């Protein structure tokens, strides 16, 4: 299982990004919020764009925004492996996915805890990643919603029934206590558990080890 480390809960972003760069974490998870799709706002892109000065890790970008089309061209400038936005937006989703692909970046859709998995079906042939939110999006440090286990299974069954190459990423409240609930996923995002610790690599290794049990 791959591990993507979120710095949303970080109190010293540049230093924590440097520390993550020294680990074997697969990706750095970049959360961006516009204050409209979710109540909170993150630092503006004018600051986010400097992330490459502190880490060479590939980015797993999660846009929690009302208008993805407004932000995709900016974040496409970064070292992104994935750019994912929410299936709940009211924009033309296929057009936005195509925009990401045109930058030769993998595209994905995120789904909130209370959104039906069936909402993803029209877009399965066009996406590379599904982020299953295991907390309500918009804030770090929340507890993992236990019912997420059923949603992971439902999405896995859906992907198995379609000839698509798409990974499942679980985001929110992932720690050594909850990663065993995510075994049917391909990747997890862990934030507070890693960046609020004194040894990032130790926490990342513990997640990998438990996921293989």
Beta strands, then each sheet from edge to edge (+ up, - down):
strand 1: 2-6
strand 2: 27-33
strand 3: 59-64
strand 4: 80-86
strand 5: 106-111
strand 6: 129-133
strand 7: 167-171
strand 8: 187-190
sheet 1: 1+ 2+ 3+ 4+ 5+ 6+ 7+ 8+ 1+
end
